[in-house]
Amino acid sequence: MKQIAQNYKSGELTVLDVPAPVCRPGGVLVRSLYSLISTGTEMMKVTEASMSMVGMARARPDQVKKVIDQVQQQGFVTTYKKVMNKLDSYTPLGYSLCGVVTEVGKGAEEFKVGQLVACAGNDQALHAEYNWVPVNLCAKVPDGVAPEHAAFATVAAISMHGVRRAEVQLGETAAVIGLGLIGQLVIRLLVAAGVQAIGIDPVPDRCRLAEKAGAVAAGAPDDLDTVLAELAKITSGRGADHVFLSAGGNSNGPVEAAVKLARDRARIVDIGKMKLDLPWNAYYEKELDVRFSRSYGPGRYDTRYELEGIDYPAGYVRWTEKRNLESFLDLVARNELDVATLIDGVFPFDEAAKVYGDLKDGTLKAIGVLLEYPVPAEDAPPPATKTVLPGAKTPYVRTNEKGRQRIAVGFVGAGSYASSMLLPHLAKLPAADLAHVATTKSLSAVNAQKKFGFSTASTDADSVFEDESLDAIFIVTRHATHAKLVCRALATGKAVFVEKPLALTREEADQIAEAIATTGNDRLMVGFNRRFAPLLGSMRKGFGAAAATASTRYLVNAGPLAKDSWYLNEEAEGSRFTGEGGHFIDTLSWWADSPVEEVYAVRGPEKGDVQATFLFANGASGTIAYLTGGNARFPKETMDATGGGRSARLDNFRSASVWSGRGKSATKARGGQDKGQRSEMEAFVEAVRTGGPMPISADSLLATTRATIAVGESLLSGRPERV
């Protein structure tokens, strides 16, 4: 299928051939008929992508702060690689469309094949021929509503939520500053609600369009006195009960104009993205109530609502994202809301890149722009979920011979970590052929294919497991999927690499152990990369045999999670420590050359803090302090070891020191922080190529996994737990 994508680093905007998404549980597969270009939000992204790096930094100071913090904690080289990997990737555009349901996933039976639906979401309702859309971001289109009008549903939901945030009442008066697409829809919604509306915009045609839609008056901001005079007439001099800020840009003009338009104790609702430097005295004197409107409504940015389909009871949350979509469609169906006059052009989907270019340079001056998708023939085959690079090399056929020159590798998942920390190293290994990659998102698969040379890109994990040409399968997906996918991969007889954690529960760990016993395939590796770090290896060598009886301490400055992090969904993905703690337990176990025998853990002052003590089978001991409340610029990882008259310290994989007798040896990392991923990839590929033993035994992997799970059990029981 085809999809619009943009490279944020180069600014390139193009229509790509990508694999179609598969229909997953909890949603429907939708064939697009019309998608709406957001001439505000999307064009801002397109404009930013054409800026220099300095310009991008000025446009996104919030992201610059994050990068500076990462440089302080992880070093320049590591941070640079991560940032460039993110920038130099194709990203999707679009978030509002109307289409036809072609397949219904389990749990989405409220929809039917052939049904017309409106779809929302900047990861779901994309400018693409096909999209998988979860149930709470999808709404049935009533009979009589044209699909090109239903395509406005998401943007209309944004406007509707803004109006709801103001809590408008019949007979009130409102001013709308900024009459782009959002502002025009706000005007129409206010009129439909019985509110007298006044508009302000520097473009005369937009003012006239608002007046035709029912605005009492509309004028330019540089003629504000005229607008204020009209407002005084209809409010008896009181001013507007509500002011909606739906403009964009870096000017503080809208905020300053709002206070002049507002009555005493009026509500100011910010829907757009603009400078908000509030004139304190003016806002204080009128005691203005400033409110923000967050996207489409309640449910936005809540993964349980949006992706898992868990609705909010109407008795507690009357208007959610989905109910706002449905409300808009109902208003259109009853002819109480007109969007036909907002459509300035309908263009073929294949011309999308040119349309964006014309909007950007001003050749096309428009408010509402739709892309129309071709209708496939009745006998057309379903969209392909795999794409093969032109001229791709013939897949390497597996044999049972040892010592072969190359191995074929498949990936299930290719997110940020895989793309920045694993694949760059694998792509440089002559012995590894990157043959097949599968991700749930079409662009993720294509990004991996274009960056690293995978012969085949897919959106169906089954295609990787069924690929007989592969020698090894990498599983780099969400934590909750690891155990099931590992068991399935082991059953293929191939070598398996899975990112941590191997499992989230003892039952899952037991299932993997059973799969190994049943299949006879113990060719398993977990991404415990720290033990492969060159600095840590040299430190252990310098420490000598005393490591086996040493006492170790690992301090992890984990920091707080972002509010949209999927780690927060502990019910589905396990605790944060269960997901990451295996790294540090494996490191201590490797240092002591012994499995963990007993664990005792206590909570810290912040949510997610864990402080755990480990006793190893050989008598060594260690502690891990996994803390989330530290400074973002403090080093993330520090390890100390003491025993046999020796001491050692690892400082965030930048330097390592060993004190022995009267001497001290110190080593510094060259070329930036190295946590061992390169050496880990080399060791795994070599083991698969030669048929030699895995870099870490399956017994050790399972022991570390069970020790990680035991930490959570100890936190619950309040006592030591045997592993």
C-alpha positions in Angstrom: 0.0 0.0 0.0 1.0 3.7 -0.1 1.5 6.0 2.8 2.6 9.6 3.2 5.8 10.0 5.2 8.3 12.7 6.1 11.9 12.6 7.1 12.3 15.1 9.9 16.1 15.5 9.3 16.1 16.1 5.6 12.6 17.5 5.3 11.8 15.1 2.5 8.1 14.4 2.2 7.0 11.5 -0.1 4.5 8.8 -0.8 6.1 5.5 0.1 5.3 1.9 -0.7 4.9 0.2 2.7 3.4 -3.1 3.9 -0.2 -2.9 4.9 -1.0 -3.3 8.6 -2.6 -6.5 9.8 -5.9 -6.4 11.7 -5.2 -6.9 15.4 -7.6 -7.6 18.3 -9.4 -4.6 19.7 -9.7 -2.7 16.4 -10.6 -2.8 12.8 -8.8 -2.6 9.5 -10.0 0.4 7.5 -9.5 1.3 3.9 -9.3 5.0 3.5 -11.7 7.0 1.3 -10.8 10.6 2.4 -8.3 12.0 4.9 -8.1 15.6 6.0 -4.9 17.5 6.0 -4.6 19.6 9.2 -3.5 22.9 7.8 -2.5 23.9 11.3 -0.8 21.1 13.2 0.5 19.1 10.2 1.8 22.1 8.4 3.7 23.2 11.5 5.4 19.8 11.5 6.2 20.1 7.8 7.6 23.6 8.3 9.8 22.5 11.2 11.2 19.7 9.2 12.5 22.2 6.6 14.4 24.2 9.3 18.1 24.0 10.0 19.1 22.1 13.2 19.4 25.4 15.0 15.9 26.4 13.8 14.5 23.1 15.0 16.1 23.6 18.4 14.5 27.1 18.7 11.2 25.6 17.7 11.3 22.8 20.3 13.2 24.1 23.4 11.5 21.3 25.4 13.3 18.6 23.3 16.6 20.5 23.5 16.4 20.3 27.3 15.9 16.6 27.2 18.9 16.2 24.9 21.2 18.3 27.1 20.2 16.1 30.1 20.9 13.0 28.1 24.3 14.3 27.1 25.2 14.9 30.7 24.1 11.4 31.8 25.0 9.3 28.7 27.6 11.2 26.9 27.7 13.1 23.6 28.3 10.2 21.3 25.5 8.0 22.6 23.0 10.8 22.7 24.0 12.0 19.2 23.4 8.5 17.8 20.0 8.3 19.4 18.9 11.7 18.3 20.1 11.2 14.7 18.4 7.8 14.6 15.1 9.4 15.6 15.4 12.4 13.2 16.7 10.4 10.2 13.5 8.2 10.0 10.3 8.5 8.1 7.5 9.7 10.4 3.8 9.5 9.5 1.4 12.4 8.9 -2.4 12.6 9.3 -4.9 12.0 12.1 -8.4 12.4 10.7 -10.1 10.3 8.0 -13.1 8.4 6.8 -13.0 4.9 5.4 -14.6 1.5 5.0 -14.1 -1.4 7.5 -12.5 -4.3 5.6 -11.7 -6.6 8.6 -12.9 -6.8 12.2 -10.5 -7.9 15.0 -11.5 -9.8 18.1 -13.2 -7.5 20.6 -14.3 -5.0 17.9 -17.5 -6.7 17.0 -19.5 -3.5 17.3 -18.3 -2.8 13.8 -19.0 -4.7 10.6 -17.2 -5.2 7.3 -18.3 -2.7 4.8 -19.3 -0.1 7.4 -18.4 3.5 6.9 -16.4 4.9 9.8 -14.6 8.1 10.9 -11.2 7.5 12.5 -8.9 9.4 14.8 -5.3 9.2 16.1 -1.9 10.4 15.0 -0.6 6.8 15.1 -3.8 5.3 13.7 -5.8 7.5 11.3 -2.8 8.2 9.0 -2.6 9.4 5.4 -2.3 5.8 4.2 -4.5 3.5 2.1 -5.1 1.2 5.0 -5.0 1.8 8.8 -5.6 -0.4 11.8 -7.8 1.7 14.2 -8.7 0.7 17.8 -12.4 0.8 18.8 -12.3 3.9 20.9 -10.8 5.9 18.1 -13.4 4.8 15.6 -17.0 6.0 15.1 -19.8 4.7 12.8 -20.9 7.3 10.2 -24.7 7.8 10.2 -26.6 7.3 7.0 -26.7 10.4 4.9 -23.3 11.8 6.0 -20.9 12.1 3.1 -17.5 10.4 3.7 -15.7 13.6 2.7 -17.6 15.4 5.5 -17.0 12.6 8.0 -13.3 13.0 7.4 -13.4 16.2 9.5 -14.5 14.3 12.6 -11.1 14.3 14.5 -10.4 18.0 13.9 -14.0 18.8 14.8 -13.6 16.8 18.0 -10.7 19.0 19.0 -12.8 22.1 18.4 -15.7 20.5 20.3 -13.6 19.6 23.3 -12.4 23.2 23.4 -16.0 24.4 23.4 -16.9 22.0 26.2 -14.0 23.2 28.3 -15.5 26.7 28.3 -18.8 25.3 29.6 -20.8 27.6 27.4 -24.5 28.3 28.0 -27.4 29.3 25.8 -27.4 33.0 25.1 -23.8 33.7 26.0 -21.2 35.5 23.8 -17.8 34.2 22.7 -14.8 35.6 20.8 -12.7 33.3 18.7 -9.1 34.4 17.9 -7.7 32.6 14.9 -10.1 31.5 12.2 -8.2 28.6 10.6 -9.7 25.2 10.5 -10.1 24.8 14.2 -11.4 28.3 14.7 -14.0 28.0 11.9 -15.3 24.8 13.5 -15.5 26.5 16.9 -17.6 29.3 15.3 -20.0 26.7 13.9 -20.2 24.7 17.1 -20.9 27.9 19.1 -23.6 29.0 16.7 -25.2 25.5 16.9 -25.1 25.8 20.7 -27.0 29.1 20.7 -23.9 31.2 21.5 -23.3 34.6 19.8 -19.8 34.4 18.3 -17.3 37.0 17.1 -14.2 36.1 15.1 -10.7 37.7 14.8 -8.2 36.8 12.1 -5.8 38.8 9.9 -7.1 37.1 6.7 -10.2 38.9 5.4 -11.5 35.8 3.5 -11.5 33.8 6.8 -13.5 36.6 8.5 -16.1 36.5 5.8 -16.3 32.7 6.0 -16.9 32.9 9.7 -19.7 35.5 9.2 -21.3 33.3 6.6 -21.3 30.4 9.2 -23.2 32.6 11.7 -20.6 34.8 13.4 -22.1 38.1 14.4 -19.0 39.9 13.2 -15.4 39.2 12.4 -12.4 41.4 11.9 -8.7 41.8 11.8 -6.6 42.1 15.0 -5.1 45.4 13.8 -8.6 46.8 13.8 -9.5 45.4 17.2 -11.4 48.6 18.2 -14.0 47.9 15.5 -14.4 44.3 16.8 -14.7 45.6 20.4 -17.4 48.0 19.3 -19.4 45.2 17.8 -18.9 43.1 20.9 -20.0 46.0 23.1 -23.3 46.3 21.2 -24.3 42.6 21.7 -23.1 42.4 25.3 -24.2 45.8 26.6 -20.6 46.6 27.1 -19.8 43.6 29.3 -17.5 41.8 26.9 -17.3 38.2 25.9 -18.2 35.4 28.3 -15.6 33.2 26.7 -12.5 33.7 24.5 -11.1 30.9 22.4 -7.4 31.0 21.4 -7.2 28.9 18.3 -4.3 30.7 16.6 -0.7 29.5 16.3 2.8 31.1 16.1 5.1 33.0 18.4 3.2 36.2 18.8 1.8 37.2 22.1 -0.9 39.2 20.3 -3.8 36.8 20.8 -3.2 36.6 24.6 -3.1 40.4 24.8 -6.2 40.7 22.6 -8.1 38.1 24.7 -8.0 40.2 27.9 -9.5 43.2 26.0 -12.3 41.1 24.6 -13.1 39.2 27.9 -15.6 40.4 30.5 -14.8 40.3 34.2 -14.2 36.7 35.3 -14.5 35.3 31.8 -13.1 32.0 30.6 -10.1 31.9 28.3 -9.6 28.5 26.5 -6.4 27.7 24.7 -7.0 25.3 21.8 -4.1 26.2 19.6 -0.3 26.3 20.1 1.0 29.8 20.7 3.0 32.0 23.0 1.3 32.4 26.3 3.0 35.2 28.1 0.0 36.4 30.2 -0.1 40.1 31.1 -0.4 39.5 34.8 -2.0 42.8 35.9 -4.7 42.7 33.2 -5.6 39.1 33.8 -5.5 39.6 37.6 -7.7 42.6 37.5 -10.4 40.7 35.6 -9.7 37.5 37.5 -9.8 35.6 34.2 -10.1 31.8 34.2 -7.5 30.4 31.8 -8.1 26.8 30.7 -6.3 24.4 28.3 -8.1 22.1 25.9 -6.2 18.8 25.4 -6.8 17.4 21.9 -9.9 15.4 21.1 -11.1 15.0 24.7 -11.0 12.7 27.7 -9.2 9.5 26.9 -6.4 11.2 24.8 -3.0 10.0 25.7 -4.4 7.2 27.9 -3.2 4.0 26.3 -5.8 1.9 28.2 -8.6 4.0 26.7 -7.1 4.5 23.2 -5.4 1.2 22.6 -7.0 -1.3 25.0 -10.5 -0.1 24.5 -11.3 0.5 28.1 -14.1 3.1 28.1 -15.0 5.7 30.8 -18.5 5.4 32.2 -20.7 8.1 30.8 -22.0 8.8 34.3 -18.5 10.0 35.3 -17.1 11.2 31.9 -19.9 12.2 29.6 -17.8 13.3 26.6 -14.8 11.2 25.6 -12.8 11.2 22.4 -15.1 8.7 20.8 -18.3 10.3 22.0 -17.1 13.7 20.7 -16.5 12.0 17.3 -20.0 10.6 17.4 -21.5 13.9 18.5 -20.0 15.7 15.5 -21.2 13.1 13.1 -24.7 13.3 14.6 -24.7 17.1 14.2 -23.7 16.8 10.5 -26.4 14.1 10.0 -29.1 16.4 11.4 -27.8 19.3 9.2 -27.0 21.3 12.3 -23.3 21.7 11.4 -22.0 22.5 8.0 -18.5 21.5 6.9 -19.0 21.5 3.1 -18.1 25.3 3.0 -14.8 24.5 4.7 -13.5 22.3 1.8 -11.2 24.3 -0.4 -9.9 21.3 -2.4 -10.0 17.5 -2.9 -6.9 16.1 -4.4 -5.8 12.6 -5.5 -3.8 10.8 -2.8 -0.9 10.3 -5.3 -0.5 14.1 -5.4 -0.1 14.5 -1.7 3.5 15.6 -1.7 2.8 18.4 -4.1 -0.3 19.5 -2.1 1.8 19.8 1.0 4.4 21.7 -0.9 1.8 24.1 -2.3 0.4 24.6 1.2 3.8 25.3 2.6 4.9 27.9 0.1 1.5 29.6 -0.1 0.7 28.6 -3.6 -2.4 26.8 -2.2 -4.3 29.0 0.3 -6.8 26.8 2.0 -8.5 25.9 5.2 -9.9 22.4 4.5 -8.0 20.1 2.2 -8.9 16.5 1.6 -7.0 13.6 0.0 -9.1 11.2 -2.0 -8.0 7.5 -2.2 -8.4 5.2 -5.2 -11.1 2.5 -4.9 -9.7 -0.9 -5.6 -11.4 -3.2 -8.1 -13.8 -5.7 -6.6 -11.5 -8.7 -7.5 -8.4 -6.9 -6.3 -6.3 -9.0 -3.8 -6.0 -7.9 -0.2 -3.2 -5.4 0.5 0.2 -7.0 0.9 1.6 -7.2 4.4 5.2 -7.7 3.1 7.4 -5.6 0.9 10.7 -6.8 -0.7 13.5 -4.4 -1.5 14.1 -4.2 -5.3 17.3 -6.2 -6.1 17.3 -7.9 -2.7 19.8 -10.7 -2.4 18.5 -14.3 -2.5 17.6 -15.5 0.9 20.3 -17.6 2.5 19.1 -21.2 2.8 19.7 -22.7 6.2 21.7 -25.9 6.6 22.8 -28.0 9.5 26.4 -27.5 8.7 28.6 -25.7 11.3 31.1 -23.1 10.5 29.1 -21.5 7.6 30.2 -18.0 6.6 27.0 -16.1 7.1 23.7 -16.3 9.0 20.3 -14.9 8.1 18.6 -12.8 10.8 15.0 -11.9 11.3 13.6 -9.3 13.6 10.2 -9.1 15.3 10.1 -5.5 16.4 12.4 -2.7 15.4 11.7 0.2 17.8 14.0 2.9 19.2 16.3 0.5 21.2 16.6 -2.0 18.4 17.3 0.7 15.8 19.8 2.6 17.8 21.6 -0.1 19.9 21.3 -3.4 18.1 20.8 -3.1 14.4 23.7 -0.6 13.7 26.1 -3.2 15.1 24.5 -6.1 13.4 24.5 -4.3 10.0 28.3 -3.9 10.2 29.0 -7.6 10.8 30.0 -9.5 7.6 28.6 -12.7 9.1 25.1 -11.4 9.5 22.5 -10.9 6.7 19.6 -8.9 7.8 16.9 -10.8 6.0 13.4 -10.1 7.4 11.9 -7.5 9.8 8.3 -7.3 11.1 6.7 -4.5 13.1 3.1 -3.6 13.8 3.5 -0.2 12.3 4.2 0.0 8.5 6.7 2.8 8.6 8.7 1.2 11.4 9.3 -1.8 9.2 10.2 0.3 6.2 12.5 2.5 8.3 14.4 -0.6 9.4 14.5 -1.9 5.9 15.8 1.3 4.4 18.4 2.0 7.1 19.8 -1.5 7.6 19.1 -3.3 4.4 16.6 -5.9 5.4 15.5 -7.8 2.3 11.9 -8.1 3.5 9.8 -5.8 5.6 6.4 -6.9 7.1 3.7 -6.0 9.5 2.9 -9.7 10.3 5.2 -11.4 12.9 3.9 -14.8 11.6 5.9 -14.2 8.4 9.2 -14.1 10.3 8.4 -17.3 12.3 7.5 -19.0 9.1 10.6 -17.8 7.1 12.6 -21.0 6.6 15.6 -19.1 5.4 16.4 -17.6 8.8 19.0 -18.9 11.2 18.2 -16.6 14.1 15.1 -14.6 15.3 15.4 -11.4 17.3 12.4 -10.5 19.5 12.5 -6.8 20.4 8.8 -6.1 21.3 6.8 -5.0 24.4 7.7 -6.9 27.6 4.4 -8.7 27.9 4.9 -10.5 24.6 8.4 -11.8 25.2 7.7 -15.2 26.8 5.0 -16.2 24.3 7.1 -15.2 21.3 10.2 -16.9 22.7 8.4 -20.2 23.1 7.1 -19.9 19.5 10.6 -19.0 18.2 12.2 -21.9 20.0 9.8 -24.2 18.4 11.1 -23.2 14.9 14.5 -24.7 15.9 16.3 -21.4 15.2 18.5 -19.5 17.6 16.6 -16.9 19.5 17.7 -13.5 20.9 15.2 -11.6 23.1 15.6 -8.3 24.7 15.1 -8.3 28.5 13.0 -9.3 30.3 12.8 -13.0 29.2 9.6 -13.4 31.3 7.4 -11.4 33.7 6.2 -14.2 35.9 7.5 -17.5 37.3 4.8 -19.2 35.2 6.2 -17.7 32.0 9.7 -18.6 33.0 8.5 -22.2 33.6 6.9 -22.2 30.2 10.1 -21.2 28.5 12.0 -23.9 30.4 9.5 -26.4 29.3 9.7 -25.2 25.7 13.5 -25.7 25.8 13.1 -29.2 27.2 10.3 -30.1 24.7 12.0 -28.8 21.6 15.6 -29.6 22.6 16.4 -26.1 21.5 18.5 -24.2 24.1 19.9 -21.7 21.6 18.6 -18.8 23.6 20.1 -15.4 24.4 18.7 -12.5 26.4 20.0 -8.9 25.9 22.0 -8.7 29.1 24.7 -6.6 27.4 26.5 -5.1 30.4 28.7 -8.1 31.0 30.0 -7.6 27.5 31.0 -4.0 28.1 34.8 -3.6 27.5 35.4 -1.3 30.6 33.5 -3.7 32.9 35.4 -6.7 31.5 38.8 -5.0 32.1 37.7 -4.0 35.6 36.8 -7.6 36.5 40.1 -8.9 35.0 42.0 -6.4 37.2 40.0 -7.4 40.2 40.9 -11.0 39.8 39.7 -14.1 41.6 38.4 -12.0 44.5 35.3 -11.2 42.5 33.9 -14.5 43.4 33.7 -13.6 47.1 33.3 -9.8 46.7 30.5 -7.6 47.9 29.1 -5.4 45.1 26.8 -2.4 44.9 25.0 -1.2 41.8 23.4 2.3 41.9 21.0 3.0 39.1 19.8 6.6 38.7 16.7 5.5 36.7 14.9 8.9 36.8 11.2 9.5 36.5 9.1 8.1 33.6 7.6 10.2 30.9 3.8 10.6 31.4 3.1 8.7 28.2 5.6 5.8 28.9 4.1 2.4 28.3 6.1 1.3 31.4 3.4 2.9 33.5 1.0 0.2 32.5 2.3 -2.3 35.1 -0.8 -4.5 34.9 0.0 -5.4 31.3 3.8 -4.9 31.1 5.0 -5.7 34.6 6.8 -3.3 36.9 9.6 -1.1 35.8 12.2 -3.1 37.7 10.9 -6.4 36.4 11.5 -5.0 32.9 14.9 -3.5 33.4 16.3 -5.0 36.6 17.6 -8.2 34.9 20.4 -6.1 33.4 21.9 -5.3 36.8 21.2 -8.7 38.4 22.9 -10.4 35.5 25.9 -8.1 35.9 26.3 -8.9 39.6 25.8 -12.6 38.9 28.4 -12.6 36.2 30.8 -10.7 38.5 30.4 -13.2 41.2 30.3 -16.1 38.7 27.4 -17.5 40.6 23.5 -17.5 40.4 21.4 -15.7 42.9 20.1 -17.9 45.7 18.0 -15.4 47.8 16.6 -12.0 47.4 15.3 -9.4 49.9 13.9 -6.1 48.6 12.3 -3.0 50.0 10.7 0.0 48.4 12.2 3.5 48.3 10.6 6.9 48.9 9.5 7.3 45.2 7.2 5.2 43.2 9.3 2.6 41.3 12.2 2.7 43.7 13.7 -0.7 44.6 16.5 -1.5 47.0 17.4 -5.2 46.9 20.0 -7.4 48.5 21.2 -10.6 46.7 22.9 -13.6 48.2 24.7 -15.8 45.6 25.2 -19.5 45.8 28.9 -19.2 46.3 28.6 -16.9 49.3 29.1 -13.6 47.5 26.6 -10.7 48.1 25.4 -7.7 46.2 22.9 -4.8 46.4 21.1 -2.9 43.8 19.6 0.5 44.4 17.2 1.3 41.6 16.1 4.9 42.2 13.8 7.3 40.3 14.1 10.6 42.2 17.6 11.6 41.3 18.9 14.5 39.2 18.6 13.9 35.5 22.2 14.9 34.9 23.7 12.6 37.5 25.4 9.4 36.0 22.8 6.7 35.4 24.9 3.7 36.5 27.6 3.3 39.1 29.0 -0.1 40.3 31.4 -0.7 43.2 33.0 -3.9 44.3 34.9 -4.7 47.5 36.7 -7.9 48.6 40.0 -9.6 49.0 41.8 -6.4 49.8 40.7 -4.9 46.5 38.2 -2.2 45.5 36.8 -1.3 42.1 34.4 1.3 40.6 32.6 1.5 37.3 31.5 5.1 36.5 28.6 5.0 34.0 30.6 3.0 31.5 32.9 6.0 31.0 35.7 5.0 33.3 36.7 2.1 35.5 39.2 1.9 38.4 40.7 -0.9 40.4 42.6 -0.3 43.7 44.9 -3.1 44.7 47.7 -2.9 47.3 49.2 0.5 47.0 48.3 0.9 43.4 45.4 2.1 41.3 44.7 1.3 37.7 42.2 3.4 35.8 40.7 3.0 32.3 38.6 5.5 30.3 36.2 4.6 27.5 37.2 5.6 24.0 34.6 6.9 21.6 31.9 7.4 24.1 29.9 5.2 26.4 29.9 1.5 25.5 27.5 -0.7 27.4 28.5 -3.8 25.5 25.9 -4.1 22.7 28.5 -4.4 19.9 30.4 -7.2 21.6 27.2 -8.8 22.6 26.0 -8.9 18.9 29.4 -10.2 17.8 29.3 -13.0 20.4 25.7 -14.1 19.5 26.3 -14.1 15.8 29.5 -16.0 16.1 27.8 -18.6 18.3 25.0 -19.1 15.8 27.5 -19.2 12.8 29.8 -21.8 14.3 27.2 -23.8 16.3 29.2 -23.1 19.5 27.7 -22.5 22.9 25.5 -19.5 23.5 27.3 -16.5 25.1 25.2 -17.0 28.3 23.8 -20.4 29.2 20.0 -20.9 29.2 20.3 -21.9 32.9 21.9 -18.6 33.8 19.3 -16.7 31.8 16.5 -18.4 33.6 18.2 -18.0 37.0 18.5 -14.3 36.5 15.0 -14.0 35.2 13.6 -15.8 38.3 15.8 -13.6 40.6 14.3 -10.5 39.0 10.8 -11.8 39.5 11.7 -12.7 43.1 12.5 -9.1 43.8 8.8 -8.2 43.1 7.7 -11.1 45.2 9.9 -9.9 48.1 8.4 -6.4 47.8 4.9 -7.9 48.2 5.8 -10.4 51.0 8.1 -8.1 53.0 10.5 -11.0 53.6 13.5 -12.7 51.8 12.5 -14.9 48.8 14.3 -18.0 47.6 15.0 -18.0 43.9 
